[in-house]
Amino acid sequence: MHQYRSHNCGALRAENLDETVRLSGWVHRKRDHGGLLFIDLRDHYGLTQLVIEPSSPFFAVAEGARAESVLRAGGKVVARDADAKNPNLPTGDVEIYVSELEVLSEAGDLPLPVFGEPDYPEDIRLRYRFLDLRRDTLHSNIVLRSDIIAWLRRRMTDDGFREYQTPILTASSPEGARDFLVPSRTHPGRFYALPQAPQQFKQMLMVAGFDRYFQIAPCFRDEDARADRSPGEFYQLDLEMSFVTQEDVFQAVEPVLHDVFVEFGKGKRVSEVFPRIPYAEAMQKYGSDKPDLRIPIEMEDVTESFAGSGFKIFAGMIEKNDKVRVWAIPAKTGGSRAFCDRMNSWAQGEGQPGLGYIFFRDGEGAGPLAKNIGAERTEQIRTQLGLEDGDAVFFCAGVPREFAEFAGRARNRVGTELDLIDRDQFAFCWIVDFPMYEIDETTGKLDFSHNPFSMPQGGMEALETMDPLDIKGYQYDIVCNGIELSSGAIRNHKPEIMLKAFELAGYDEAVVEKEFGGMLNAFRFGAPPHGGIAPGVDRIVMMLAGQENLREVVAFPMNQQAEDLLMQAPSPVSNAQLRELHIRLNLPTPTPAATPAEPSARQTDANEE
């Protein structure tokens, strides 16, 4: 018999009765029942119950074994009593009467309990991640992550893609975040950058004559953390294809994402066809380019119903500025003053003066707005939105680009509060036709709104003849349940179009040549039309695991401050190391905390009489 185990802790079944076996694992739980000592022994594969009788020479050893100590146990497999069977445990029909027992490693006092998985402060969970990972939920999430990545690799290979590796030590990548820099010992004063994405390399692979590339690619971005974004590093299912249109990319990646969510989605419905929603439409209907389509609410423009109305606040705004719009957020079943007042209070908590509303009862509209605009205009709104008694509608007014984001959050709030959201599905969509350019609110200058290396729709002619703000790019996102899973684009593979696109954004040719000369030069030697996309692996796993934070699906994550509490990184380095790199530290002087910024969008409290 093997020194440590003949079986793992999840293997034994009724067919193993009367066999003599050996297991090794961790003490998950220990119980004393009428003199008999029961130990649940756990390893990666499962859990098996051990039984130690008081007369056993190993009883004292078992009794002294602390939780999470590592044991080796041997004995005979016996059937549990009928009333002691555990149908929720694969090994629940059997147990082992212990005839040998050895403590392989004694555990000290636990800073973090494993059994029962009680809530614990995040800093302790991350500092003792090796214990946290023993917990069943987190352990299962990491196994799920492994299974999903293995599935994706097989599927991409089966679909005719080949996996190629791209460098980790490289030059700066144009992804919009801060680079992580690595000093070069052999080239003093010069630095590598960790790749924000393999963007330039995967494009140059297309220029080099390869095709249908994929990679489970690590990406490194020095940006602030949030629940759906890891600080520091994350992984993408990166792919690129040559001689393709936007539609070809859609047809390649959509079945992969559909099928992986069917495979691991635990029976939840998955969109059979991903709707294609233009960016402008998404912003108008949902107030977001990441719409949660599980919420059956679409905002509508009701400006005409307020223009020249008795509600002077909205009417005055419309009269003064022809760009002002009033958007309505229909709220099925939300027709009570109590709910409407809660939404109004929520809006005030978001930094807004309020959130106008009308609710419907007894065949008519109620509330201050209904009184101010009159029965005819109220009925016009009700008819347009298809509302009935027991429903409500909320309003946002202003220049859409200033209030759209708040309106989107209000839409999501209504859907969640009224439980209109269908949680038993994965609702996918494509967001397409992103604008190439936008006005930077800080500088007032024209700048790229999305990916500067995307091909503009209309090519050079569009760049030379159209208002830049009207130019759209062959850029697209995949969104699922309100979470952006990936961005992609058909690439700009023509040097003259790329230089013109950057020129409109205020970058002269010398700057473009300096920053992106490698890729630009490659395009001068025959570049195929190409495009790709990069779904986020961490976010896919997070959604399929039913988690709301990426740290629950990453084995060794950092905290919100981008610190690895387990390995104590980042950490100081010695003066000798700095001298070898020809680096002298110039640490910043601590500055007072900045005052919070004012909300960008303001709404009038339309519920005041």
KEMARNU-887302 format. One record per residue: x, z, y of N, C-alpha, C, CB in turn; residue in one letter. Coordinates in steps of 0.2 Angstrom, whole numbers, plus 5000, padded with zeros to 4 digits. Atoms other than C-alpha are relative to their C-alpha. Glycine has a CB too. Layout:
% residues N
XZYXZYXZYXZYA...
END
This chain:
% residues 609
500450004994500050005000500450005006499550065000M499650014993500649965018500150075002499649965005H499949944997501450105027499550035004500750005003Q500549984995500150115040499349994999500249985007Y500750015001498550035035499949944995499749985006R500250065005497749935021499449965003499850044993S500650034997496249905032500050025007499350024997H500149984994495849905050499450055001500049955005N500549955000494650035057499349975001500150045006C500650034999493249905059499849964993500049955005G500050055006493449825041499550034994500649994998A500349975007492649945028499249995000500250075000L500750005001490949915022499850034993499849925000R500249975006489849965007500349974994499249994999A499650035005490749844996500750034998500149925001E499349975001492349944998499950074997500350015007N500149935003491550104990500550014994499350014998L499549975005492750204979500749975000499749984993D499350034999494250104985500450065004500049945004E499649954996495750214991500449955005500550034995T499850044994496250155008500550045005499449975004V499649964995497450195022499849975007500749994999R500250034993496950175041500550045005499350025002L499649974994497950215057499649985006500749975000S500350014994497250235074500050065005499249984999G500049954996496750345088499450054999499949985008W500649955001495650505088499549995005500350075000V500550024995494150445097499550065001499549944997H500449944999493050595094500150054993499249985001R499949955006493150755083499450055000500650045000K500649965000491650855077500050054994499349964999R500049955006491451015066499350024998500450075003D500749995002489851025056500050044994499749934998H500149955006489651175045500650004996499549974996G499449995003491451185041500449934998499950034993G499750075000491750995038500249985006499549954996L499850034993492750915051500049924999500850025001L500150074999492350735056500449985006499249985001F499650034995493550625065499849935000500750014999I500150074999493050455072500749975002499549985006D499350034999494650355070499949935003500450004994L500250064997494750205082500749965001499850015007R499550054999495850045083499749955004500449984994D500250064997495749875091499449974997500649955001H500550045004494549815078499350045000500249994994Y500649965001493249965077500150074999499649974994G500049935001492950135072499750024993499550045005L500249985007492850225055500050085000500549984995T500149935001492250405051500550034995499350025000Q499749965005493450525042499750074999500850015003L500249945002492950675033500550054997499450004995V499549965003494050825030499750074998500650015006I500349945002493550975020500450065002499950004992E499649944998494051155024500550014995499550065001P499549995005494951165008500649955000499750004993S499450055000496051015012500650035003499749945004S499449984997497851045015500249975006500649994995P499950034993497750935030499550025005499949924999F500549984995496251025038500350035006499650064997F499749974994497451125050500349945004500550054998A499850054996498250965055499549965004500449954995V500550044997496650875058499750055006499449994995A500349964996495951025067500450015007499950074998E499649994994497451035079500149935003500750024998G499950074997497450845082499649995007499949944995A500450014994496950815100499749935001500450025006R500350074999495850675107500649955002499550015005A499550064999496850505108500750014997500150005007E499450005005498250565096499949954995500150074997S500050055005498750435084500150034993500649955002V500049975006498450475066500149944995499450044998L500150045006498750395049499650044995500749984997R500449975005497450435036499949964994499350025004A500250035006497150395018499550044996500649994996G500449975004495850425006499549964996499650065004G500550035003494350374996499449985004499750034994K500650024997492850265003499450024997500049925001V500649975003491250355000499449985004500050074999V500650024996489450315005499850065004499449984995A500349954996488650415019499450024997500049985008R500649985001487150515016499549965004499850085001D500550054997485550415020499850025007499450004996A500249984993485150525035500650005005499750075000D499449994996486950515041500349935002500550044997A499750064999487150325041499949985008499649954996K500050024993487450245058499949925001500650025004N500250075000486550075060500349965006499349985000P499750044995487450035076500749995000499850055007N499350005001489150045069500149964994500350074999L499950045006489749905057500350044994500649955002P499849965005490650035047499550064998500750035001T500449945000489150155048499750024993499549995005G500249985006488750155030500550044995499849944996D499549975004490350225024500450055004500549954997V499549954996491650365028500650014995499650075001E499449995004493350415021500150074999500649975003I499849935001493650575012500850005000499750034993Y499350004998495350615018500450034994500250035007V499649975005496750645005500750005002500049974993S499350004997498250615016499949995008500549944998E500150004993498450635035500750025003499550055002L499349994996499950625047499849985007500649964997E500050024993500050635066500649965001500050075004V499450054998501050485071500250015007499849934999L499849994993500950525090499550055003500049945004S500449954997500250685098499849985008500350075000E500250014994499250655114500050065004499349975001A500049944996499450775129499350005003500549995006G500650004996498050825141499849945003500050065005D500250064997497050675146499850005007499449974996L500250004993496950635164499449965001500649975005P500650045000495550515160499750004993500249925002L500350005006494350535146499849934997499350055000P500250075003494050385134499350004997500549994995V500749995003492550445124499550015005500050054995F500549994995490950425133500049965006499950075002G499850044994491750325147499650025006499749934999E500349984994491150435161500349975006500150085001P499750024994491350375179500650045002499549995006D499449964998493050415186500349965006500550004994Y499750034994493950375202500549944998500450055004P499650065001494750205203500750015000499849945005E499349994999496450265208500350034993500250045005D499849985006496550365192499949954994499650074998I500150055005495850225181500649955000499449965001R499450054999497250105188500650034999500049975007L499349975001498650235187500150014993500050075004R500049995007498250265169499649954996499750074998Y500450065002497650095165500149994992500349945003R499950015007498350105147499450054996500750024998F500549965003497050245144499349965001500050075003L500650034998495650155154499949944995500149975007D500150065005495949995142499850024993500649975000L500349985007495550105127499350015000500350074998R500749995000493750125133499749934998499850015008R500350055003492650015124499849945004499450024996D500250064995491849915139500649965002499650035005T499550034997493449875147500449964994500550055004L499650035006494349835130499649944998500050054994H500450065002492849715126500149955005499350024999S499950054994493049635143500649964999499950035006N499350035000494849595140500049954994500650055000I500150055006494449525122499649945002499750044994V500550054998493049425130500449955004499450025004L499650044996494349355143500449964995500450045005R499550045004495549305129499649944996500350054995S500450055004494149215119499749955005499350044997D500350054995493449125135500649955001499850035006I499450044998495249065139500249954994500650045002I499850045006495549005121499549954999500050054994A500550055001493848915121500149955005499350035001W499950054995494248825137500649964999500150045007L499450045002495948775131499849954995500650044997R500250055006495148695115499649955003499650044995R500550054997493748615125500449955004499550045004R499750054995494848535138500549954996500550045005M499650055005496048465124499549964996500450054995T500550045004494548405114499749945005499450044998D500350054995493948315130500549955003499750045006D499550054998495548215132500550025005499749945002G499549984995496548325144500650034996499650065004F499449975003498348385141500250055005500549955000R499849954996499048545147500749995002499950074997E499450004998500548535158500250065004500249945004Y499849944996501548675167500349985006500550054996Q499750014993501948685185500450065002499549985005T499649954998503248785194499750065003500649985005P500249944997503048965199500450015006500150064995I499650004994504548965211500049935003500750024998L500150074997504148825223500050015008499349974998T500050004993503848785241499350025002500249935004A500649984998502348835252499549954998500050015007S500650045002500648775246499550005006499750024993S500450004994499348725259499350024998499949935003P500649975002497948835253499650055005500150034994E500349964994497648935269500150075000499349994999G499949935000498149105264500850015001499850034993A499349984999499849195267500349994993500150075002R499650015006501249155254500350064998500549945002D499549955002502149275244500649974999499850034992F499350035000503949245247500550034996500250005008L499449975004505449265236500649985002499949974992V499450024998507149265243500549974995500350075004P499550045005508549155236500650045001500049935002S499349975000510149245232500549955001500150044993R499550055000511049085230500049965007500049954994T500150034993510349015247499850055005499549944999H500249954996510449155259499649985006500750035003P500550024995509049155272499549954998500449975006G500550055002508049035262499550044995500349944997R500549965004506449085252499649944996499550045004F500550045004505449015238499350035002500150014992Y500649974999503549035239499750004993499549965005A500450005006502449085224499449955001499750074998L500550054999501148945222499350035001499949954994P500749994999499448975230499549974995499849995007Q500350045005498848845218500549944998499349975003A499550055001499748705209499849935003500049994992P500350064997498948585221500549945000499750025007Q499550064999500448475226500349974993500550025005Q499750025007501148475208499549964996500350064997F500550045004499548415200499949945003499450044999K500150074997499348275212500649964999499950015008Q499450045001501148225210500149984992500750045002M500150025007500848225191499649934999499750054996L500450064999499548095195500449945002499350015004M499650054998500747995205500549984995500350025007V499450025005502048005191499749964994500350074998A500250045005500847915180499650044994500549964997G500449975004500048055170499350005001500350084999F500850014999498148075168499750064996499749934998D500449955003496848205164500450064998499749974993R499649945000497948355167499550075000500550015006Y500349944999497348535165500550064999499450024995F499649955001498148705166499650075001500750005005Q500249934998497648895165500550025005499950044994I499449994995498648915181500050075004500049945005A500049944996499149075189500149985008500650054998P500050014993498949075208500150075004499349975003C499849944996499649195221499949995007500850014999F500150014993498949225238500050075003499349975001R500049944996499249365250499450015005500750015004D500650004996497549395256499650074998499549944998E500449945001496349545257499650004994499650025006D500450005006495449605241499350015002500250064996A500749995000493549605238499850004993499649955005R500350005007492449625223500149944996499350025000A499950065004492549445218500749965002499449955002D499450034999494349415224500550054999500049975007R499549955001495849495217500649995005500349994993S499450014996497349535229500649984996500150065004P499350025004498949445224499949954996500250064996G500050055005498549345209499449994996500650014995E500650025004497249255199500149944996499350005005F499950065004496949115187499549955001500050024992Y500550065000496148945188500049964994500249965007Q500050065004495648815176500149945004499350004996L499850054995496548685186500049934996500750015002D500150065003496148505182500149945005499449994996L500050064996496548335189500049934996500750005004E500150065003496148155185500149945004499349994997M499950064996496647985190499549944999500749974998S500550065000495647825195499350034998500249954994F500749975000494047935197499750005006500150074996V500449984995492647955208499850075000499449955001T500349934999491748115214499650014994499750015006Q500550005006490448075200500450014994499649945000E499749995006491748065187500350074999500649955000D499849935000492448235191499450044998500350025007V500649965002490648305190499949994993499449985004F500250015007490348225173500550034995500049934999Q499549975004492048295167499950084999500749985002A500049935000491848475172499350044999500350025007V500749975001489948505172499950024993499549965003E500249985007489748505153500450064998500149944996P499649955002491248615151499750075002500749995003V500349944998490548755162499350014997499950005008L500749985004488748735155500250034993499649935000H499949985007489448755137500350065000500449944997D499749935000490548905141499550055001500650005004V500549954998489148995149499450004994499749985006F500550005006487948945134500450044994499849934998V499649975005489349005122500050075001500749974999E499949934999489649175130499550035004500750005003F500549974996488149205140499450044997499649945004G500549955003487149315128499349985000500250075003K500750025001485649205127499749985007499650054997G500350024994485349185146500049935001500550035006K500150074999484749015152500549985005499349995003R499450044996486048895159499749945003500649994996V500250064997485648755171500249944996500249995008S499850065004485548595161500349955004499349984997E499750044995485848495176500250045007499649945002V499849974994486848555191499749965006500750025001F500250044994485848505207500649995005499550045004P499550014995486948425221499750015006500249924999R500349984994486548505237500549995006499850085000I499550014995487348435253500150075004499749955005P499849944996488248575264499550015005500749995003Y500549984994487048555279499350024997499949935004A500649985003485548565267500050084998499849964995E499949935003486248725259500050055006500750004996A500049964994486548805276499350015003500549985005M500650004997484848765282499550044995499749935002Q500549975005483848815266500250074998500049964994K499849935003484948965260500450045005500349984994Y499549964996486049015275500750014997499750065002G499449995003487548995264500249944996499950064995S499850065005488648865255500250034993500649975003D499949975007488648985240499350034999500550065000K500749985001486748995237499850034993499549955002P500249975006486049105224499349974998499950085000D500650035002484748995216499550034996500149934997L500549955003483949135206499550025004500450054996R500549974996483049185221499649945003500450035006I500450064998481549065224499850005007499449994995P500250004993481649065243500449955003500150075003I499650054996482048915254499750015007499849934997E500249994993482048945273499849935002500650025004M500350064996481148815284500150015007499349994997E500050004992481248765302499350005002500449935002D500649994997479748825311500050005008499650064998V499950004993480348795329499449985004500649955002T500650024996478848695334499550055001499749944996E500549955000477748835330500150055006499950044993S499849954995478648945343500149975007500650044998F499850034994479048815356499350005005500249934999A500550004996477948845371499450064998499649945001G500549955003477048995362500050065005500250024993S500149944996476549165369500650054998499450034999G499549955001478049245361500649985004500250004992F499650034995479149225376500850004998499950045006K499349995002480849285368500249934997500150064996I499950065003480849135356499949945004499750004993F500250064996479949015367500549995006499350015003A499550014995481249045381500649984998500150075004G499350025003482749025370499949924998500150044993M500150075002482048855364500049965006499349994996I500050044994481648795382500750005003499550045005E499450004997483348845388500649964996500350075001K499550035004484348765374499749964994500550054997N500350045005483848615363500350004994500049935003D499749995006485048665350499750074996500750015000K500349955003484048825347499549994994499750055005V500550015005483048835331499750074997500349964994R500349945003481848965323500049984992499350025003V500150005007482048985304499650054997500750004997W500549965003480749055293500350024993499349985000A499849975007481149165277499450024997500650055001I500749985004479549165266500250064995499749944997P499949955004479349325257499450014996500250075004A500649995004478049315243500050074997500149954993K500249935002477249485239500350055004500350014993T499749954995478149565254499550015005500649975002G500549994995476549575264499850075001499449964999G500249944998476549755269500450025006500150054994S499649984994477049835285500650044998499550045005R499449955002478149965276500649964998499850044994A499450045002479249825268500249965006499749954994F499850044994479249725284500450055005499449975004C499649954996479849885293500750014997499650065001D499449995003481149915280500549945001499950014992R499650064998481849735283500250015007499649944998M499849994993481849765301500550055001499450025005N499549955000482849925299500649984997499750074997S499450025003484049845288500449955004499849964993W499750054995484349705301500450045005499549955003A499749964995484749835314500650034997499550065002Q499449975003485949915302500549954999499850034993G499650065000486749745301500349985006499749944996E499750024993487149745319499549965004500649975000G500550044997485549645324499550045004499749954995Q500549964997484249705336499450014996499849965007P500649995004482949675323499949934996499450015004G500250065004482049545312499349995001500250014992L500750014999480449465317499649994994499949945005G500450015007479049455304499249995002500150064996Y500750005000477249415301499850014993499749935002I500349995007476249475286499349985000500150084997F500750025001474649415279499550044996500049934997F500549965004473049505274499349985003500150085001R500750024998471149475275500049935003499850055005D500150074997471449295278500349985006499349985000G499750024994472449305293500750045001499650035006E499349974999474249355300499950065004500449955004G500049944997474649525306500750025002499750064995A499449984997475949605316500149985007500649984996G499950024993476649585334500049935001500550045003P499950074999477249405332499349964999500549984995L500650045001475549345325499550015006499650034994A500449994994474649425340500349965006500050075002K499750034995475849345352500049925000500850025001N500050075000475849165346499349984998500549984994I500750025001473949165341499949984993499949955005G500250025006472949125326500249934997499350014999A499850075002473248935326500749994998499849965006E499350015002475148945326500150044994500450025006R499849965006475149085313499749964994499650075001T500250045006474048975302500449944998499349985001E499650065001475148825305500750034996500349985007Q499449975003476648935299499850024992500350065003I500349985007475649005284499949944995499450045000R500150065004475148825278500749974999499649955004T499350035002476948755280500450034995500450005007Q499649965005477648895270499750014993500250065003L500449985006476248905257499950074998500449964994G500149935000475949085260499350024999500350045005L500749985001474449185255499950085002499850004992E500049934999473749365257500450044996499250024999D499549965004475049495252500749975001499849994993G499450024998476449385258500250015007500049924998D499849994993477549395273500549945001500450075001A499450054998478849285283500450045005499649945002V499549984995480349335293500349955004500550054996F499750054996481149245307500750015003499549995006F499449994996482849215314500049945005500649994995C500050054995483149115330500750005004499450025005A499450014996484649045340500349944998500550064998G499650065002485948915337500250014993500649995005V499949995007486048895318500750034998499849944996P499349985003487948905316500150085002500549965004R499949934998487849075325499650054996499850015007E500449955004486449155314499949984993499350015003F500150025007486449055298500250054995500349934999A499749955005487549185289499650064999500750025001E500549955000486449325294499449984996499950035007F500650025003484949235289500049994992499749935003A499950015007485649195272500050074996500749974998G500049935003485949385269499350035000500550045004R500649985000484249415274499549974995499649995007A500450035005483549295262500250034993500249924999R499849975006484549375248499750075000500850005000N500349934999483949545254499350004998500150035006R500750005001482149495253499949994992499749945004V500150025007482349415236500250064995500549954998G499849945004483249575229499550055000500750025002T500549944999482049705237499449994997499950015007E500650015003480549615231500049984992499649945003L499950015008481249585213499849934999499750054996D500150075001481049395215500549974996499849975007L499450035003482749365208499949994992500650045002I500150015007482749295190500750014997499849934998D499449975002484149395182500249974993500150075000R499950025007484049305165500249935000499350014996D499750075000484949145170500650005004499449955003Q499550024996486449065176499849945004500749994996F500250054996485948955190500649965004499450025005A499550044998487248825194499849955006500449964995F500150064996487348695208500749985003499550025006C499450024996488648585217499850005007500149924997W500150014992488848595236500549945001500250075003I499750064999489348425242500049985007499849944996V500050024993489748335258500250055005499349975002D499749954995490748465267500249965006500550054997F499750034994491148425285500850004999499850035006P499250005000493048375286500250055006500249935002M499749964994493248465303499550055003500249955006Y500449954996492548605313500450025006499850064996E499749984994492848685330500250074999499650005006I499849935001493948845329499850045005500850005000D500449964995492948975338500550045004499650054996E499549964997494549065343500449955005500550034996T499650054996495548915350499649955004500549974996T500450054997494148795354500249934998500050005007G499750075002495148655345499749984993500850015000K500250035006494748545331500450024994499949925001L499649985006495348595314499649984994500250085000D500350015006495048565296499550054998500549994994F500549955002493548655289500050024993499349975001S500049995007493948645270500749994998499449964997H499450025003495348555262500349945004500049984992N499750054996496548455273500249934996500550025004P499750055004497048345258499449964997500550024995F500650045003495248275254500049935004499450045001S500150074997494848095257499450005004499949954994M500650004996493648075271499549944998500249995008P500550055002492047985267500049945006499350034999Q499950054996492247815275500749985002499650025007G499350024999494147815275500250005007500149944996G499750014993495147755290499549985005500649954999M500550024995493647675298499650065003499549954997E500349944998492747845299500450045005499850044994A499649974996494247925306500149975007500750014997L499950044993494447795320499449995004500349934998E500650024996492647765325499550065000499749954996T500549955000491647925321500250065004499850024993M499949934997491448095330500350044994499350035003D499749965005492648205320499550054996500650035002P500549955002491248335318499549974995499750045005L500550035005490148205309500349974994499749955004D499650035006491448155296499950054995500749985002I500049965006491148215279500549994995499349994996K499450015005492448235265499750004993500550065001G500250005007492348205247500350074997500449944996Y499849935002492448395244499450034997500250045007Q500649975003491348495233500250074997499849954994Y499949935003491148675226499550004995499850055006D500449985005490348735211499850075001500249994992I500249944998489248885214499550034994499650015007V500549975005488349005201499850075002500450004993C500349934998487149145205500350035007500250054995N499849974993487849155223500850015000499750065002G499349995000489649155218500449934999500350054994I499650065000490849015222500550004994500449995006E499550015006491748965205500649965001499649984994L499550054999492748825211499949965006500149964994S500050054995493248705225500449944997500350025006S499650065002493848525222499949955005499849984993G500050064996494048355230500349944997500350025007A499650065001494448175229500550005005499549945000I499449994996496148175236500149945005500650014996R499750064995496848075251500649984997500050035007N499350025003498147975242500349945004499849974993H499750054995498547855257500350035005499449955002K499749974994499847905269499849995007500849984999P500350024993499147815284499450045001499949935000E500649974999497447895281500150085001499549994994I499849934999498248065279500350025006500550024994M499749994994499248055294499550005006500649955002L500550004995497748005304499550065000499649934999K500449945001496748145297500350065003499850024993A499649944997498048275302500149995008500750004997F499950014993498248185319499450025004500149925002E500649984997496448215323499950085001499449984996L500049924999496748405320500550025004500050024992A499549984995498148405332500750014997499850075002G499350005004499648385319500349945001499950024993Y499750064999500848255324500449984994500550005006D499750035006501748145311500650044998500249935001E499449975002503348245312499950074997500450025007A500249935003502448415308499849984993499550035004V500350015007501548335293500649984995499549945000V499450025004503248255287500450064998500449955003E499649945001504048425288499750044995500250045006K500349955004502748525280499849974993499450035003E500350035007502048405266500449944999499349995001F499650065001503448275266500149984992500750015003G499950025007503648285247499549964997500150074996G500550045002501948235243499849945004499350055000M500150064996501748115257500549954998500150025008L499550055002503348025252499849984993500750044999N500250035006502748015234499449955000499750064995A500650044999501147935240500249935002499550025005F499850064997502247795248500349964994500650015005R499850045006502747735230499549994995500650044997F500550025004501147695223499650064997500249964994G500449945002499847835221499349974998499950055006A500750025002498247815211499550045004499950014992P500649954998496547875218499950054995499349955000P500149945005496348045210499650065003500750024998H500449944998495348205211500050054995499349985002G500149955005495048365203499650065003500750034998G500349944998494448545204500350064996499249994998I499649945003494948725199499550054999500650015004A500449945001493648845192500450064999499549994994P499649935000494149025194499850034993499850045005G500149975006494449095177499750075000500650004996V500149934999494349275183499250015001500450045005D500750004998492649245191499549984994499849965006R500450025006491949155175499950064995500349944997I500049945005492449305164499650055003500750024999V500449954997491749425177499249994999500150015007M500750015000490049345177499850004992499849935002M500249995007489949325158500150074997500549954996L500049935003490449505155499550045004500750035002A500549964996489049555167500350055005499650034995G499749964996490249635179499949985007500750014998Q500050014993490249645198500750005004499550045004E499449994997492049675201500649974995500250085001N499550035004493549575195500550054997500449955004L499649955003494549735191499850024993500150065004R500249985007493449755176500149954995499250015001E499850055005494049595168500749985000499549945001V499350025000495849595172500450064997500349995008V499749955004497049695161500350055005500549984995A499649964996498149765174500049985008500850004998F500150024993497449735192500350055005499250005001P499849964994497949795209499450035003500549965005M500549974996496949905220499849965006500150085002N500250044994496149855236500549995005499450045004Q499450014996497749885245500649964997500350075002Q499550045003498649765234500650044997500349955004A499549965003499549905225499950014992500050075003E500049995008499949915206500250074999500549954997D499949925000499750105204500350014993499350035000L499749985007500250095185500849995001499749954995L499350015000501950015189500450025006500149934998M499749974993502150085207500349945003500550054999Q499850064996502249905215499549995005500149944995A499450024998502649855228500450075001500149965006P499649945000504149975228500649995005500250024993S499350024996505749995239500549984996500250075004P499450025004507349915234500650035003500049925000V499449974997509049975236500449965005500550014994S499650034995510249935250500449954997500450055004N499650055004511349845237499649944999500350034994A500450065002509949725232499949965007499450024997Q500150034994509549695250500749965003499850055006L499350034998511449655254500149944996500550055000R499950065004511549535240499549945002499850024992E500550054998510049445247500149985007499350024999L499950014993510749455265499450015004500349935001H500649984997509149535270500150075004499450004996I500049944997508949675283499350015002500550005007R500749984999507349765285499850015007499850064996L500349984994506349775301499350025000500149935005N500649975001504949885298499550015006500050064996L500449994994503449885309499850075002499349964999P500249944997502950025321499350014998500250015007T500849995002501250105315499649995007499950074997P500550014994499850045327499450034999500049935001T500749975001498150125330499649954997499850035007P500550045004496750065320499649965006499550044996A500450054995495849915329499250025000500049934998A500749984999494049945335499649944996499850005007T500450055004492749855324499749945005499450034997P500250054996492249685330499250005001500249934997A500750014999490549645338499749954995499849985007E500350055005489349555326500049935004499350024998P500050074998489449365328499349975002500449954996S500750024999487549335327499650065003499849974994A500549954998486249425337499349985000500250025007R500750025001484449425334499650055005499750014993Q500449964996483049485346499550044995499649965005T500549965004481949625339499349975002500050085001D500650044999480349515338499450044999500049944997A500549965002479349655332499750055005500150044993N500249964995479149745348499449975004500650025005E500650024996477449725357500249975006499550055000E
END
